[in-house]
Amino acid sequence: MNDLLHVAIAKLLKDTPDLPVGQVTVDETVTLHVKATIKRNQDGEYTPTISIPLKATMALLLAKMGFQRERAAELLIEAMTEALSGERLGEDAISERMADVDAAMARVTAITDALPKAVRKGATTVKGSVEVVEVVEPELV
């Protein structure tokens, strides 16, 4: 199977039905008719913030804080606790703090913008259909 056919089948059949828990063996020979248009966009740069290891970053920050590391640790715990319980705060409490949060997020964005960029593969979109033409029943031996 060539790469284009592989991509077309994988993208067109990505919505799979829910299966029960467990292991099942499948051994089928199937003939398919695949008709599709494939479009791949250019690769692009991005800041891989999701790849930043949170615990290692916090450990490095605390190590570099020197005599202020205990206070920094307390502030980290406080901030993480608030972030985890953010949904439980009332709308008024959140609204009052949004200006501070917006300013902090702008600073975080400036920091993450300074990180090295990574390359992300361009999105691949497939439009078309996959039709089962024939299912060959296994021969009983």
mmCIF file of the C-alpha atoms, coordinates in Angstrom:
data_MODEL
# 
_entry.id   MODEL 
# 
loop_
_atom_site.group_PDB 
_atom_site.id 
_atom_site.type_symbol 
_atom_site.label_atom_id 
_atom_site.label_alt_id 
_atom_site.label_comp_id 
_atom_site.label_asym_id 
_atom_site.label_entity_id 
_atom_site.label_seq_id 
_atom_site.pdbx_PDB_ins_code 
_atom_site.Cartn_x 
_atom_site.Cartn_y 
_atom_site.Cartn_z 
_atom_site.occupancy 
_atom_site.B_iso_or_equiv 
_atom_site.pdbx_formal_charge 
_atom_site.auth_seq_id 
_atom_site.auth_comp_id 
_atom_site.auth_asym_id 
_atom_site.auth_atom_id 
_atom_site.pdbx_PDB_model_num 
ATOM 1   C CA . MET A 1 1   ? 0.000   0.000   0.000  1.00 0.00 ? 1   MET A CA 1 
ATOM 2   C CA . ASN A 1 2   ? 1.465   3.372   -0.932 1.00 0.00 ? 2   ASN A CA 1 
ATOM 3   C CA . ASP A 1 3   ? 1.705   6.324   1.489  1.00 0.00 ? 3   ASP A CA 1 
ATOM 4   C CA . LEU A 1 4   ? -1.135  8.325   -0.107 1.00 0.00 ? 4   LEU A CA 1 
ATOM 5   C CA . LEU A 1 5   ? -3.548  5.414   0.134  1.00 0.00 ? 5   LEU A CA 1 
ATOM 6   C CA . HIS A 1 6   ? -2.479  4.761   3.711  1.00 0.00 ? 6   HIS A CA 1 
ATOM 7   C CA . VAL A 1 7   ? -3.127  8.410   4.682  1.00 0.00 ? 7   VAL A CA 1 
ATOM 8   C CA . ALA A 1 8   ? -6.476  8.505   2.878  1.00 0.00 ? 8   ALA A CA 1 
ATOM 9   C CA . ILE A 1 9   ? -7.770  5.353   4.576  1.00 0.00 ? 9   ILE A CA 1 
ATOM 10  C CA . ALA A 1 10  ? -6.497  6.392   8.025  1.00 0.00 ? 10  ALA A CA 1 
ATOM 11  C CA . LYS A 1 11  ? -7.986  9.906   7.834  1.00 0.00 ? 11  LYS A CA 1 
ATOM 12  C CA . LEU A 1 12  ? -11.306 8.819   6.336  1.00 0.00 ? 12  LEU A CA 1 
ATOM 13  C CA . LEU A 1 13  ? -11.807 6.018   8.870  1.00 0.00 ? 13  LEU A CA 1 
ATOM 14  C CA . LYS A 1 14  ? -10.691 7.997   11.941 1.00 0.00 ? 14  LYS A CA 1 
ATOM 15  C CA . ASP A 1 15  ? -14.165 7.948   13.510 1.00 0.00 ? 15  ASP A CA 1 
ATOM 16  C CA . THR A 1 16  ? -14.287 4.461   14.949 1.00 0.00 ? 16  THR A CA 1 
ATOM 17  C CA . PRO A 1 17  ? -17.191 2.886   16.812 1.00 0.00 ? 17  PRO A CA 1 
ATOM 18  C CA . ASP A 1 18  ? -16.908 2.211   20.528 1.00 0.00 ? 18  ASP A CA 1 
ATOM 19  C CA . LEU A 1 19  ? -15.626 -1.264  21.211 1.00 0.00 ? 19  LEU A CA 1 
ATOM 20  C CA . PRO A 1 20  ? -16.104 -3.347  24.334 1.00 0.00 ? 20  PRO A CA 1 
ATOM 21  C CA . VAL A 1 21  ? -13.153 -3.784  26.668 1.00 0.00 ? 21  VAL A CA 1 
ATOM 22  C CA . GLY A 1 22  ? -11.026 -6.795  25.808 1.00 0.00 ? 22  GLY A CA 1 
ATOM 23  C CA . GLN A 1 23  ? -8.909  -8.269  23.063 1.00 0.00 ? 23  GLN A CA 1 
ATOM 24  C CA . VAL A 1 24  ? -10.296 -9.608  19.784 1.00 0.00 ? 24  VAL A CA 1 
ATOM 25  C CA . THR A 1 25  ? -8.459  -11.117 16.843 1.00 0.00 ? 25  THR A CA 1 
ATOM 26  C CA . VAL A 1 26  ? -9.378  -9.824  13.398 1.00 0.00 ? 26  VAL A CA 1 
ATOM 27  C CA . ASP A 1 27  ? -8.291  -11.728 10.285 1.00 0.00 ? 27  ASP A CA 1 
ATOM 28  C CA . GLU A 1 28  ? -10.205 -10.442 7.265  1.00 0.00 ? 28  GLU A CA 1 
ATOM 29  C CA . THR A 1 29  ? -9.404  -9.879  3.616  1.00 0.00 ? 29  THR A CA 1 
ATOM 30  C CA . VAL A 1 30  ? -11.245 -6.818  2.357  1.00 0.00 ? 30  VAL A CA 1 
ATOM 31  C CA . THR A 1 31  ? -11.355 -5.040  -1.005 1.00 0.00 ? 31  THR A CA 1 
ATOM 32  C CA . LEU A 1 32  ? -11.891 -1.289  -0.659 1.00 0.00 ? 32  LEU A CA 1 
ATOM 33  C CA . HIS A 1 33  ? -12.720 1.492   -3.080 1.00 0.00 ? 33  HIS A CA 1 
ATOM 34  C CA . VAL A 1 34  ? -11.024 4.684   -1.892 1.00 0.00 ? 34  VAL A CA 1 
ATOM 35  C CA . LYS A 1 35  ? -11.813 7.978   -3.572 1.00 0.00 ? 35  LYS A CA 1 
ATOM 36  C CA . ALA A 1 36  ? -10.218 11.004  -1.931 1.00 0.00 ? 36  ALA A CA 1 
ATOM 37  C CA . THR A 1 37  ? -8.538  14.361  -2.259 1.00 0.00 ? 37  THR A CA 1 
ATOM 38  C CA . ILE A 1 38  ? -5.561  14.876  0.039  1.00 0.00 ? 38  ILE A CA 1 
ATOM 39  C CA . LYS A 1 39  ? -4.198  18.299  0.987  1.00 0.00 ? 39  LYS A CA 1 
ATOM 40  C CA . ARG A 1 40  ? -1.092  18.805  3.116  1.00 0.00 ? 40  ARG A CA 1 
ATOM 41  C CA . ASN A 1 41  ? -0.263  22.284  4.350  1.00 0.00 ? 41  ASN A CA 1 
ATOM 42  C CA . GLN A 1 42  ? 3.246   23.701  4.783  1.00 0.00 ? 42  GLN A CA 1 
ATOM 43  C CA . ASP A 1 43  ? 5.163   22.935  7.949  1.00 0.00 ? 43  ASP A CA 1 
ATOM 44  C CA . GLY A 1 44  ? 5.183   25.794  10.450 1.00 0.00 ? 44  GLY A CA 1 
ATOM 45  C CA . GLU A 1 45  ? 7.072   26.981  13.494 1.00 0.00 ? 45  GLU A CA 1 
ATOM 46  C CA . TYR A 1 46  ? 5.559   27.052  16.957 1.00 0.00 ? 46  TYR A CA 1 
ATOM 47  C CA . THR A 1 47  ? 6.640   27.444  20.564 1.00 0.00 ? 47  THR A CA 1 
ATOM 48  C CA . PRO A 1 48  ? 6.425   23.977  22.141 1.00 0.00 ? 48  PRO A CA 1 
ATOM 49  C CA . THR A 1 49  ? 5.051   25.131  25.507 1.00 0.00 ? 49  THR A CA 1 
ATOM 50  C CA . ILE A 1 50  ? 3.159   21.881  26.059 1.00 0.00 ? 50  ILE A CA 1 
ATOM 51  C CA . SER A 1 51  ? 6.509   20.036  25.940 1.00 0.00 ? 51  SER A CA 1 
ATOM 52  C CA . ILE A 1 52  ? 7.999   22.015  28.828 1.00 0.00 ? 52  ILE A CA 1 
ATOM 53  C CA . PRO A 1 53  ? 8.398   19.637  31.781 1.00 0.00 ? 53  PRO A CA 1 
ATOM 54  C CA . LEU A 1 54  ? 6.526   21.394  34.593 1.00 0.00 ? 54  LEU A CA 1 
ATOM 55  C CA . LYS A 1 55  ? 8.208   19.677  37.554 1.00 0.00 ? 55  LYS A CA 1 
ATOM 56  C CA . ALA A 1 56  ? 11.722  20.110  36.151 1.00 0.00 ? 56  ALA A CA 1 
ATOM 57  C CA . THR A 1 57  ? 10.996  23.787  35.397 1.00 0.00 ? 57  THR A CA 1 
ATOM 58  C CA . MET A 1 58  ? 9.731   24.399  38.930 1.00 0.00 ? 58  MET A CA 1 
ATOM 59  C CA . ALA A 1 59  ? 12.742  22.587  40.404 1.00 0.00 ? 59  ALA A CA 1 
ATOM 60  C CA . LEU A 1 60  ? 15.145  24.685  38.322 1.00 0.00 ? 60  LEU A CA 1 
ATOM 61  C CA . LEU A 1 61  ? 13.338  27.877  39.288 1.00 0.00 ? 61  LEU A CA 1 
ATOM 62  C CA . LEU A 1 62  ? 13.491  27.019  42.993 1.00 0.00 ? 62  LEU A CA 1 
ATOM 63  C CA . ALA A 1 63  ? 17.166  26.064  42.718 1.00 0.00 ? 63  ALA A CA 1 
ATOM 64  C CA . LYS A 1 64  ? 17.933  29.444  41.112 1.00 0.00 ? 64  LYS A CA 1 
ATOM 65  C CA . MET A 1 65  ? 15.876  31.441  43.638 1.00 0.00 ? 65  MET A CA 1 
ATOM 66  C CA . GLY A 1 66  ? 18.549  31.244  46.333 1.00 0.00 ? 66  GLY A CA 1 
ATOM 67  C CA . PHE A 1 67  ? 17.401  32.609  49.682 1.00 0.00 ? 67  PHE A CA 1 
ATOM 68  C CA . GLN A 1 68  ? 13.929  33.318  48.257 1.00 0.00 ? 68  GLN A CA 1 
ATOM 69  C CA . ARG A 1 69  ? 13.208  29.686  47.329 1.00 0.00 ? 69  ARG A CA 1 
ATOM 70  C CA . GLU A 1 70  ? 11.011  28.972  50.379 1.00 0.00 ? 70  GLU A CA 1 
ATOM 71  C CA . ARG A 1 71  ? 8.779   31.965  49.643 1.00 0.00 ? 71  ARG A CA 1 
ATOM 72  C CA . ALA A 1 72  ? 8.731   31.020  45.939 1.00 0.00 ? 72  ALA A CA 1 
ATOM 73  C CA . ALA A 1 73  ? 7.673   27.462  46.868 1.00 0.00 ? 73  ALA A CA 1 
ATOM 74  C CA . GLU A 1 74  ? 4.845   28.847  49.015 1.00 0.00 ? 74  GLU A CA 1 
ATOM 75  C CA . LEU A 1 75  ? 3.685   31.083  46.163 1.00 0.00 ? 75  LEU A CA 1 
ATOM 76  C CA . LEU A 1 76  ? 3.807   28.181  43.683 1.00 0.00 ? 76  LEU A CA 1 
ATOM 77  C CA . ILE A 1 77  ? 1.664   26.027  45.969 1.00 0.00 ? 77  ILE A CA 1 
ATOM 78  C CA . GLU A 1 78  ? -0.781  28.888  46.470 1.00 0.00 ? 78  GLU A CA 1 
ATOM 79  C CA . ALA A 1 79  ? -1.007  29.654  42.745 1.00 0.00 ? 79  ALA A CA 1 
ATOM 80  C CA . MET A 1 80  ? -1.419  25.987  41.753 1.00 0.00 ? 80  MET A CA 1 
ATOM 81  C CA . THR A 1 81  ? -4.087  25.465  44.417 1.00 0.00 ? 81  THR A CA 1 
ATOM 82  C CA . GLU A 1 82  ? -6.010  28.498  43.140 1.00 0.00 ? 82  GLU A CA 1 
ATOM 83  C CA . ALA A 1 83  ? -5.649  27.358  39.535 1.00 0.00 ? 83  ALA A CA 1 
ATOM 84  C CA . LEU A 1 84  ? -6.958  23.890  40.389 1.00 0.00 ? 84  LEU A CA 1 
ATOM 85  C CA . SER A 1 85  ? -9.970  25.284  42.230 1.00 0.00 ? 85  SER A CA 1 
ATOM 86  C CA . GLY A 1 86  ? -10.609 28.106  39.739 1.00 0.00 ? 86  GLY A CA 1 
ATOM 87  C CA . GLU A 1 87  ? -13.919 26.660  38.601 1.00 0.00 ? 87  GLU A CA 1 
ATOM 88  C CA . ARG A 1 88  ? -15.243 26.844  42.143 1.00 0.00 ? 88  ARG A CA 1 
ATOM 89  C CA . LEU A 1 89  ? -14.588 30.583  42.447 1.00 0.00 ? 89  LEU A CA 1 
ATOM 90  C CA . GLY A 1 90  ? -17.536 32.829  41.796 1.00 0.00 ? 90  GLY A CA 1 
ATOM 91  C CA . GLU A 1 91  ? -17.690 34.872  38.611 1.00 0.00 ? 91  GLU A CA 1 
ATOM 92  C CA . ASP A 1 92  ? -17.241 38.099  40.608 1.00 0.00 ? 92  ASP A CA 1 
ATOM 93  C CA . ALA A 1 93  ? -14.062 36.822  42.281 1.00 0.00 ? 93  ALA A CA 1 
ATOM 94  C CA . ILE A 1 94  ? -12.615 35.788  38.935 1.00 0.00 ? 94  ILE A CA 1 
ATOM 95  C CA . SER A 1 95  ? -13.608 39.066  37.248 1.00 0.00 ? 95  SER A CA 1 
ATOM 96  C CA . GLU A 1 96  ? -11.910 41.132  39.949 1.00 0.00 ? 96  GLU A CA 1 
ATOM 97  C CA . ARG A 1 97  ? -8.624  39.349  39.366 1.00 0.00 ? 97  ARG A CA 1 
ATOM 98  C CA . MET A 1 98  ? -8.743  39.210  35.556 1.00 0.00 ? 98  MET A CA 1 
ATOM 99  C CA . ALA A 1 99  ? -6.693  42.380  35.077 1.00 0.00 ? 99  ALA A CA 1 
ATOM 100 C CA . ASP A 1 100 ? -3.882  40.896  37.183 1.00 0.00 ? 100 ASP A CA 1 
ATOM 101 C CA . VAL A 1 101 ? -4.213  37.551  35.439 1.00 0.00 ? 101 VAL A CA 1 
ATOM 102 C CA . ASP A 1 102 ? -4.224  39.205  31.995 1.00 0.00 ? 102 ASP A CA 1 
ATOM 103 C CA . ALA A 1 103 ? -1.045  41.128  32.836 1.00 0.00 ? 103 ALA A CA 1 
ATOM 104 C CA . ALA A 1 104 ? 0.599   37.948  34.141 1.00 0.00 ? 104 ALA A CA 1 
ATOM 105 C CA . MET A 1 105 ? -0.434  36.004  31.027 1.00 0.00 ? 105 MET A CA 1 
ATOM 106 C CA . ALA A 1 106 ? 1.041   38.745  28.819 1.00 0.00 ? 106 ALA A CA 1 
ATOM 107 C CA . ARG A 1 107 ? 4.320   38.328  30.699 1.00 0.00 ? 107 ARG A CA 1 
ATOM 108 C CA . VAL A 1 108 ? 4.158   34.538  30.354 1.00 0.00 ? 108 VAL A CA 1 
ATOM 109 C CA . THR A 1 109 ? 3.539   34.956  26.607 1.00 0.00 ? 109 THR A CA 1 
ATOM 110 C CA . ALA A 1 110 ? 6.575   37.237  26.334 1.00 0.00 ? 110 ALA A CA 1 
ATOM 111 C CA . ILE A 1 111 ? 8.663   34.609  28.142 1.00 0.00 ? 111 ILE A CA 1 
ATOM 112 C CA . THR A 1 112 ? 7.425   31.697  26.028 1.00 0.00 ? 112 THR A CA 1 
ATOM 113 C CA . ASP A 1 113 ? 7.897   33.715  22.826 1.00 0.00 ? 113 ASP A CA 1 
ATOM 114 C CA . ALA A 1 114 ? 11.613  33.851  23.686 1.00 0.00 ? 114 ALA A CA 1 
ATOM 115 C CA . LEU A 1 115 ? 11.878  30.036  23.775 1.00 0.00 ? 115 LEU A CA 1 
ATOM 116 C CA . PRO A 1 116 ? 13.405  28.124  20.854 1.00 0.00 ? 116 PRO A CA 1 
ATOM 117 C CA . LYS A 1 117 ? 10.901  27.316  18.123 1.00 0.00 ? 117 LYS A CA 1 
ATOM 118 C CA . ALA A 1 118 ? 10.075  23.825  16.894 1.00 0.00 ? 118 ALA A CA 1 
ATOM 119 C CA . VAL A 1 119 ? 8.700   22.705  13.545 1.00 0.00 ? 119 VAL A CA 1 
ATOM 120 C CA . ARG A 1 120 ? 5.216   21.256  13.331 1.00 0.00 ? 120 ARG A CA 1 
ATOM 121 C CA . LYS A 1 121 ? 4.183   19.227  10.308 1.00 0.00 ? 121 LYS A CA 1 
ATOM 122 C CA . GLY A 1 122 ? 1.544   20.921  8.229  1.00 0.00 ? 122 GLY A CA 1 
ATOM 123 C CA . ALA A 1 123 ? -2.002  19.710  8.706  1.00 0.00 ? 123 ALA A CA 1 
ATOM 124 C CA . THR A 1 124 ? -3.211  17.018  6.337  1.00 0.00 ? 124 THR A CA 1 
ATOM 125 C CA . THR A 1 125 ? -6.859  17.048  5.332  1.00 0.00 ? 125 THR A CA 1 
ATOM 126 C CA . VAL A 1 126 ? -8.599  14.327  3.397  1.00 0.00 ? 126 VAL A CA 1 
ATOM 127 C CA . LYS A 1 127 ? -12.010 14.582  1.776  1.00 0.00 ? 127 LYS A CA 1 
ATOM 128 C CA . GLY A 1 128 ? -13.561 11.561  0.194  1.00 0.00 ? 128 GLY A CA 1 
ATOM 129 C CA . SER A 1 129 ? -14.956 8.148   0.911  1.00 0.00 ? 129 SER A CA 1 
ATOM 130 C CA . VAL A 1 130 ? -13.987 4.565   1.609  1.00 0.00 ? 130 VAL A CA 1 
ATOM 131 C CA . GLU A 1 131 ? -16.388 1.886   0.440  1.00 0.00 ? 131 GLU A CA 1 
ATOM 132 C CA . VAL A 1 132 ? -16.146 -1.822  1.160  1.00 0.00 ? 132 VAL A CA 1 
ATOM 133 C CA . VAL A 1 133 ? -16.405 -3.595  -2.179 1.00 0.00 ? 133 VAL A CA 1 
ATOM 134 C CA . GLU A 1 134 ? -15.879 -7.148  -1.039 1.00 0.00 ? 134 GLU A CA 1 
ATOM 135 C CA . VAL A 1 135 ? -15.210 -9.106  2.140  1.00 0.00 ? 135 VAL A CA 1 
ATOM 136 C CA . VAL A 1 136 ? -13.556 -12.436 1.409  1.00 0.00 ? 136 VAL A CA 1 
ATOM 137 C CA . GLU A 1 137 ? -14.792 -15.061 3.828  1.00 0.00 ? 137 GLU A CA 1 
ATOM 138 C CA . PRO A 1 138 ? -11.965 -17.155 5.316  1.00 0.00 ? 138 PRO A CA 1 
ATOM 139 C CA . GLU A 1 139 ? -11.693 -20.648 3.969  1.00 0.00 ? 139 GLU A CA 1 
ATOM 140 C CA . LEU A 1 140 ? -12.425 -23.427 6.433  1.00 0.00 ? 140 LEU A CA 1 
ATOM 141 C CA . VAL A 1 141 ? -9.619  -25.947 6.471  1.00 0.00 ? 141 VAL A CA 1 
# 
